[in-house]
């Protein structure tokens, strides 16, 4: 059971570490808000979303759903459009606009955006299903539960830490230049992910 837990931790950490759309979004939120507690809706939503995806992957439900060709195409297409749109908004927005939006964002709106980035990101969904779901097949009973809990725990710790790092760097780099560069990088990563998913979709 301990081995399954260690495996889950290492696997989840390896998957979540790369600079993806979800990570960039949470990091951005941490750097933009004046107080760490204001980022909690984003952190909790992303963590709960990942918990849902990991649970579905371990139970095998998500694999069954994505075996339906038209449904898989629809999910990936929706994700591509979402990433293009989010990239456009991030690239276009100025620092003043972003600050105003963050102050105006209610917790409900933050939750919607965080859930969209987490659940409408086909790349993350495929990673969760293809890697975590497949790896969980090696375990059964308590070992499988330990594996799943380790993956979930790693996800929660990572999001809390990422927002905290973003908050600290946001305090150090308060200049418009720092945040402007961060926004451009965020937009490019979103568009790059969208292009990658489109290539996968049309190459099948």
C-alpha positions, 0 to 999 in steps of 0.5 A, a space after each residue: 500500500 505504501 508503494 502504491 501511495 509513493 507511486 501515486 505521489 510521484 506520478 501526479 507530481 510529474 503530471 502537474 509540474 509542467 507549465 500548463 494552462 491550469 498552472 498558469 491561471 492559478 499562478 496568475 491569480 496568486 500574483 494579481 490578488 492583494 491577499 492570499 485568501 482571495 485566491 482560495 476560490 480558485 485553489 479549491 475549485 481547481 483542487 476539487 476539479 482535479 479530485 473529480 477527474 482523478 476519481 473518475 479515471 481510477 474508477 474507469 468511468 472516464 475511459 468508458 465515456 471517451 470511448 465514444 468517438 463523437 463525444 471525445 471529438 466534442 470535448 476536445 473541440 470545446 477545449 480548443 475554442 475555450 483555450 483560444 478565447 482565454 488566450 485572446 482575453 489574456 493577451 489583449 487585457 492591460 494591467 489596469 483592466 486585469 486589476 479592475 477585473 480581479 477586484 470586481 470578480 465575485 467568488 462565484 465568477 472565480 469558481 466558474 473560470 477555475 472550473 473551466 480551465 480545469 474541466 475544459 482542458 482536454 490535455 489535462 483530461 487525457 493525461 489524467 485518464 491515460 496516465 493515472 487511470 491506466 496506472 491505477 489498473 496495477 492496484 486493487 483494494 486498499 492499494 488502489 485507494 492509497 494510489 488515488 488519495 496520493 494523487 489527489 493529495 499531491 494536486 491539492 498541495 501543489 495548487 496551494 503552493 503555486 498560488 502562494 508562490 505567485 502571490 510572493 512573486 506578485 509582491 516582488 514584481 509589482 511593475 506593469 512590465 512584470 505582469 504584462 510579460 506574465 500575461 503574454 506568456 500565459 496567452 502563448 501557452 494557451 494558444 500553443 496547447 490549443 494548436 497541439 490539441 487541434 493537431 491531435 484531433 485532425 491527425 486521427 
